[in-house]
Amino acid sequence: MIFHLNEKQPFSLRLRLVLLAALILLISLSLVYAALDAAFQSSSEAGLKTRMETLVYLVLAATEVGGNSSLTVAEATGDPRLDSPGSGFYAHLHGENDEWSSASSLGIGLPELPPFNAGESGFVTPTTSIDYYTFRYGISWELPDGNLLPLMVTILVEPSEFRGERKAFRAGLLRSLGAAGAILILAQLILLTLGLRPLRRMSRDIAGIESGQLERLEGRYPRELERLTANINQLLDTEKANQTRYRNALDSLAHSLKTPLSVIRSSLPADTAAKSSAINSAVGDMRRLVATRLQRAAASTRRSMAPAVDVKVQVDRLTRSLQRVYSQDLIRIDVSIEDGLMFYGEARDLLELMGNLLDNGCKYGDGQIRLAARSHDLAKPQSGIDLKVEDNGPGIAKAERQQLLQRGVRGDERAEGHGLGLAIVLEIVTAYNGEIVINDSDLGGAGISVTLRTRLGTG
């Protein structure tokens, strides 16, 4: 089974809060804009209606009714907008036998409107059929003979004037709300920066623990984070104490088993050479199995926040040791390691893994070994490391590779040669949620690639 990293990273808490605040602010300002725009339109139309009603009274004040119900209106109505052609304000007076239009409507075809009853008035906004604001007022004019003459005064206003006012208002409103939104976003960023500062400090302290610079979270945190920091410190202390106790127990077990095995071996009768040889071999196998199982158990006790390990330093230690052990074989080990490469895990796990891979290369290769190491992800150095060990030996047959990498198979059940070393390597790789692949090497032998992921749970 191969485990893969999820490359998709979630949004940061700060970014989430900023986006949420911006969304709420956008919705709020949009509602404010719509409400103010509607209020302005309603207020402007109410003001326009009042002005148009005033124009009705000016027209009626300038009107005279002569014989045969003829209508005469003074040249100056009292409002220059009615006296200037094309001003956008138009007046029309309609009687029983006569009608009059203001000078402003000269050359403009005003729409025909249905009759209106005396004593009624009405204000109508522009429609598809009549693109004017319209105010109509019906009266009954008393003639000298006592008869009543129905008159209807109509004021029409082009909507372009009102639309211009509304456009100017909207532009000003957008500028004002935009400035208010920018100020509110800035204030929100300042509040989030100050409010999330303790979390950023906690993140830095945890990073310090991961890198080995700190042992636990120190300093004072806000009341809301006190229980969290206390629990994290307690977890770290408990993990460290448990690991120490577990290692001590393993050491005690190893020492306890060595003594009985030594007694068994020394107590064998000398006159049964064949039996002694068999029992000695069995005791040796028992000691090797005990050592192997203790190593595997130790590999499963890695700390979740282990200090950073300099990979180059560990590789140099291993290569010097192996070249001393295999000095008679003239082993050549070529090393290529990324500058500043760090392993954020247990140093003994890294030594155990690389030691087994290099030792197998020395045993089963033909004198040349190549080791390469780099970050699993350059953008995230703490995500893990990639290792590759190659040799120029006979290699590993494809039929044996699957058996060597099969989890759950005991070391003594694996293929000959690389079996036991790779069994230990596979246990460590499994503990770090990594993967191991066996291929042919460019050198002619086996090429073993290993990925150790150091930020994926406990495996």
C-alpha positions in Angstrom: 0.0 0.0 0.0 1.3 3.4 -0.9 0.4 6.6 0.9 0.3 9.9 -1.0 0.3 13.5 0.3 -2.7 15.7 -0.3 -1.3 18.6 -2.2 -4.3 20.7 -1.9 -3.8 23.0 1.1 -6.6 24.6 3.0 -7.0 28.3 3.4 -5.4 30.0 6.4 -7.6 31.1 9.3 -6.8 34.7 8.6 -7.7 34.5 4.9 -10.9 32.7 5.8 -11.9 35.5 8.2 -10.9 38.2 5.8 -12.9 36.6 2.9 -15.9 36.1 5.2 -15.8 39.7 6.5 -15.4 41.0 3.0 -18.4 39.0 1.8 -20.6 40.2 4.7 -19.4 43.7 4.1 -20.1 43.5 0.4 -23.6 42.2 1.1 -24.2 44.9 3.7 -23.0 47.7 1.6 -25.0 46.5 -1.4 -28.2 46.5 0.8 -27.3 50.0 2.0 -26.7 51.2 -1.6 -30.1 49.7 -2.7 -31.9 51.3 0.3 -30.3 54.7 -0.2 -30.9 54.6 -3.9 -34.6 53.7 -3.4 -34.9 56.4 -0.8 -33.3 59.0 -3.1 -35.6 58.1 -6.0 -38.7 58.3 -3.7 -37.6 61.6 -2.3 -36.7 63.0 -5.7 -40.0 62.0 -7.2 -41.8 63.5 -4.2 -39.9 66.8 -4.7 -40.6 66.7 -8.4 -44.3 66.2 -7.8 -44.3 69.2 -5.5 -42.6 71.4 -8.2 -45.0 70.2 -10.9 -47.9 71.0 -8.6 -46.5 74.5 -8.2 -46.3 74.9 -11.9 -50.0 74.0 -12.2 -50.9 76.9 -9.9 -48.7 79.3 -11.9 -50.4 78.3 -15.1 -53.9 78.7 -13.6 -52.8 82.1 -12.1 -51.8 83.3 -15.6 -55.0 82.0 -17.3 -58.0 84.1 -18.4 -61.3 82.6 -19.8 -63.1 84.8 -22.4 -66.2 84.5 -24.3 -67.1 81.2 -25.9 -64.8 79.5 -23.2 -61.7 80.8 -25.0 -58.4 80.4 -23.0 -55.9 83.2 -22.7 -52.6 82.6 -20.8 -50.1 85.4 -20.1 -46.8 85.2 -22.0 -44.8 85.1 -18.8 -46.2 82.2 -16.6 -43.8 83.0 -13.7 -41.5 80.1 -14.4 -38.8 80.5 -17.0 -38.7 76.8 -17.7 -42.2 77.0 -19.2 -41.2 80.0 -21.3 -38.0 78.5 -22.8 -38.3 76.1 -25.7 -36.9 72.7 -25.1 -36.4 73.2 -21.4 -37.7 69.8 -20.5 -40.7 71.2 -18.5 -44.0 71.5 -20.5 -47.4 72.7 -19.6 -50.7 72.0 -21.4 -54.1 73.6 -20.6 -57.2 71.8 -22.0 -60.6 73.4 -21.9 -64.0 72.5 -23.4 -63.6 74.4 -26.6 -60.0 75.6 -26.5 -56.5 74.5 -25.4 -53.1 76.0 -24.7 -49.5 74.8 -24.6 -46.5 76.5 -23.0 -43.8 78.1 -25.1 -41.3 75.4 -23.9 -43.2 72.8 -26.0 -42.7 74.7 -29.3 -41.7 72.1 -31.9 -42.2 69.2 -29.6 -45.1 66.8 -30.0 -46.5 66.1 -26.6 -48.5 62.9 -26.1 -52.2 62.9 -26.0 -53.7 62.1 -22.6 -57.2 60.9 -21.8 -59.6 63.4 -20.1 -59.4 64.0 -16.4 -62.3 64.7 -14.1 -62.6 68.0 -12.1 -61.3 67.8 -8.6 -58.9 64.9 -9.4 -55.1 65.0 -9.6 -52.5 62.3 -10.4 -48.8 61.8 -10.6 -47.4 59.2 -13.0 -43.8 58.1 -13.6 -42.5 57.4 -17.1 -43.8 54.3 -18.8 -43.1 52.6 -22.2 -45.9 54.5 -23.8 -45.4 57.9 -22.2 -41.8 58.7 -21.4 -42.5 61.7 -19.2 -43.2 62.4 -15.6 -46.8 63.5 -15.7 -48.9 65.5 -13.2 -52.5 66.2 -14.1 -54.9 68.4 -12.3 -58.6 68.9 -13.0 -60.7 71.9 -11.9 -64.1 73.6 -12.6 -63.7 77.2 -13.7 -66.7 79.4 -12.7 -67.8 81.6 -15.6 -69.4 85.1 -15.1 -72.8 83.6 -15.9 -72.4 81.1 -13.1 -71.8 78.1 -15.3 -68.8 75.8 -14.6 -66.1 75.2 -17.3 -64.1 72.0 -16.8 -60.3 72.6 -17.2 -57.4 70.2 -17.1 -53.8 71.3 -16.5 -51.1 68.8 -17.5 -47.4 69.3 -16.5 -44.9 67.0 -18.3 -41.2 66.7 -17.3 -38.6 64.9 -19.4 -37.0 62.1 -17.3 -33.5 63.0 -18.5 -33.2 65.7 -15.8 -34.2 63.3 -13.0 -32.0 60.6 -14.4 -29.0 62.9 -14.4 -29.6 63.8 -10.8 -30.0 60.1 -9.9 -26.8 59.2 -11.8 -24.8 61.9 -10.0 -26.2 60.7 -6.7 -25.3 57.1 -7.4 -21.8 58.0 -8.4 -21.3 59.9 -5.2 -22.9 57.1 -3.2 -20.6 54.6 -4.7 -17.6 56.7 -3.9 -18.7 57.1 -0.3 -19.6 53.5 0.2 -16.4 52.4 -1.5 -14.3 54.6 0.9 -16.3 53.3 3.9 -15.8 49.7 2.7 -12.0 50.3 2.3 -11.8 51.8 5.8 -13.8 48.9 7.3 -11.7 46.3 5.5 -8.5 48.0 6.8 -10.0 48.1 10.3 -10.9 44.4 9.9 -7.3 43.5 8.9 -5.9 45.4 11.8 -8.3 43.6 14.2 -7.5 40.2 12.7 -3.8 40.9 12.8 -4.0 41.8 16.5 -6.5 39.2 17.4 -4.6 36.3 15.7 -1.2 37.3 17.0 -1.3 34.8 19.8 -2.1 32.0 17.3 0.8 33.1 15.1 3.1 33.0 18.2 1.8 29.6 19.1 2.5 28.4 15.5 6.1 29.7 15.7 6.6 28.0 19.1 5.3 24.7 17.7 7.6 25.1 14.8 10.4 25.7 17.3 9.5 22.4 19.0 9.4 20.6 15.7 12.9 21.9 14.9 14.2 21.0 18.3 14.9 24.6 19.4 12.2 24.4 22.1 11.0 21.7 24.4 7.5 23.0 25.2 5.3 26.0 24.7 6.5 28.9 26.9 5.2 32.3 27.8 1.7 33.6 28.6 -1.2 33.1 26.2 -4.7 34.6 26.2 -7.2 32.9 28.5 -9.0 31.2 25.6 -5.7 29.4 24.6 -4.5 28.6 28.1 -6.2 25.2 28.2 -4.9 24.3 24.7 -1.3 25.2 25.5 -1.5 23.3 28.8 -2.8 20.2 27.0 -0.1 20.5 24.3 2.6 20.8 26.9 1.1 17.8 28.8 1.0 15.8 25.6 4.6 16.6 24.9 5.7 15.7 28.4 3.7 12.5 28.3 5.0 11.5 24.9 8.6 12.1 26.0 8.1 10.2 29.3 6.4 7.3 27.5 9.2 7.1 25.0 11.8 7.0 27.7 10.0 4.3 29.6 9.5 2.3 26.5 13.2 2.5 25.5 14.2 1.6 29.0 11.9 -1.4 29.0 13.3 -2.6 25.7 16.8 -2.2 27.0 15.9 -4.2 30.1 14.2 -6.9 28.0 17.3 -7.2 25.8 19.6 -7.5 28.8 17.2 -10.0 30.5 17.2 -12.2 27.5 20.9 -12.2 26.9 21.7 -13.8 30.2 19.4 -16.8 29.9 20.6 -17.4 26.3 24.2 -17.2 27.4 23.5 -19.7 30.2 21.8 -22.1 27.8 24.7 -22.0 25.4 27.3 -22.4 28.2 25.4 -25.4 29.7 25.4 -27.5 26.6 27.1 -30.9 27.1 30.4 -31.2 25.4 29.9 -34.9 24.3 27.0 -34.1 22.0 28.7 -32.1 19.3 26.0 -32.4 16.7 23.3 -31.5 19.1 25.4 -28.7 20.5 25.9 -27.2 17.0 22.2 -27.3 16.3 21.2 -25.8 19.7 23.9 -23.2 19.3 22.5 -22.3 15.9 19.0 -22.1 17.3 20.2 -19.9 20.2 21.9 -17.6 17.7 18.8 -17.4 15.6 16.8 -16.5 18.8 19.2 -13.7 19.6 19.1 -12.3 16.1 15.3 -12.4 16.1 15.1 -10.7 19.5 17.4 -8.0 18.3 15.4 -7.5 15.1 12.1 -7.4 16.9 13.5 -4.9 19.4 14.7 -2.7 16.6 11.3 -2.8 14.9 9.5 -2.0 18.1 11.9 0.9 18.7 11.1 2.2 15.2 7.4 2.5 16.1 8.1 4.8 19.0 9.1 7.9 17.0 8.2 11.2 18.4 5.6 13.3 16.6 7.7 16.5 17.1 11.3 15.2 16.8 14.2 17.7 16.3 15.6 18.3 12.9 18.4 15.9 11.8 21.2 17.0 9.5 21.1 14.3 6.8 24.6 15.0 5.5 26.2 14.6 9.0 24.5 11.3 9.4 25.5 10.1 6.0 29.1 11.0 6.6 29.1 9.0 9.8 27.7 6.0 8.0 30.0 6.1 5.0 33.1 6.4 7.2 32.0 3.4 9.3 31.1 1.3 6.3 34.4 2.1 4.5 36.3 0.9 7.7 34.2 -2.3 7.9 34.6 -3.1 4.2 38.0 -1.6 3.7 39.4 -4.8 2.2 36.7 -4.6 -0.5 37.7 -1.1 -1.7 34.1 0.1 -1.5 33.4 3.4 -3.2 30.4 5.4 -2.1 29.3 8.4 -4.1 27.1 10.8 -2.2 24.8 13.6 -3.6 22.8 15.4 -0.9 20.7 18.6 -1.3 22.3 21.5 0.5 20.9 22.1 4.0 18.7 19.0 3.8 17.1 18.2 7.2 15.1 15.2 8.3 12.3 16.0 10.8 12.1 12.7 12.5 14.1 10.4 14.7 17.8 10.3 14.0 18.1 6.6 14.9 15.3 5.8 12.3 17.3 7.6 9.6 20.5 5.9 10.6 18.8 2.5 10.7 17.2 2.9 7.3 20.3 4.3 5.5 22.6 2.0 7.3 20.7 -1.1 6.1 20.4 0.2 2.5 24.1 1.1 2.3 25.2 -2.1 4.1 23.2 -4.2 1.6 24.9 -2.2 -1.2 28.3 -3.0 0.3 27.5 -6.7 0.8 25.8 -7.4 -2.5 27.3 -4.8 -4.8 30.5 -4.9 -6.7 32.4 -2.1 -5.0 30.4 1.0 -6.2 27.5 2.6 -4.4 25.6 5.8 -5.1 23.4 7.6 -2.5 21.2 10.6 -3.4 19.0 12.5 -1.0 16.7 15.5 -1.5 13.6 17.2 0.0 10.3 15.5 -0.9 8.9 19.0 -1.6 11.2 22.0 -2.0 8.4 24.4 -1.1 7.7 22.5 2.2 11.0 21.2 3.6 9.3 19.6 6.6 7.2 17.4 4.3 9.8 14.6 4.2 12.8 13.4 2.2 13.5 11.2 -0.8 16.4 8.8 -0.7 17.8 6.5 -3.5 20.6 4.0 -3.0 22.1 2.2 -6.1 24.8 -0.4 -6.5 26.6 -2.2 -9.3 25.9 -5.7 -8.1 23.8 -8.4 -9.7 20.6 -6.6 -8.6 17.3 -8.1 -7.4 15.2 -10.3 -9.6 11.8 -8.9 -10.5 10.2 -12.0 -9.1 11.7 -11.4 -5.7 10.9 -7.7 -5.4 7.2 -8.1 -4.6 8.0 -10.6 -1.9 10.7 -8.3 -0.4 8.2 -5.5 -0.2 5.2 -7.5 1.0 4.2 -6.2 4.4 3.4 -8.8 7.1 6.0 -11.3 5.9 8.6 -12.2 8.5 12.2 -11.5 7.8 13.1 -15.2 7.7 10.4 -15.8 5.1 11.7 -13.3 2.7 14.1 -13.8 -0.3 17.7 -14.5 0.4 20.2 -11.7 0.4 18.5 -8.3 0.9 15.6 -9.8 2.9 16.3 -9.0 6.5 17.8 -5.5 5.9 14.8 -4.5 3.7 12.4 -5.9 6.3 13.7 -3.4 8.8 13.7 -0.6 6.2 10.1 -1.4 5.3 9.1 -1.2 9.0 10.6 2.3 9.2 9.1 3.4 5.9 5.7 2.2 7.1 6.1 4.1 10.4 6.6 7.3 8.4 3.7 6.7 6.0 6.2 6.5 3.1 6.8 4.3 0.2 9.7 2.1 -1.1 10.3 1.1 -4.7 12.8 -1.4 -6.1 14.1 -0.8 -9.7 17.2 -1.5 -11.7 20.1 0.9 -11.2 22.0 2.8 -13.9 25.1 1.2 -12.3 23.8 -2.2 -13.3 22.6 -3.5 -9.9 19.7 -2.7 -7.6 18.2 0.8 -7.2 16.1 1.3 -4.1 14.1 4.5 -3.8 12.5 5.5 -0.4 10.3 8.4 0.6 9.8 9.3 4.3 7.0 11.6 5.0 7.4 13.4 8.3 4.1 15.4 8.6 1.5 12.7 8.1 0.3 11.4 11.4 1.9 8.4 13.1 1.4 5.8 10.5 
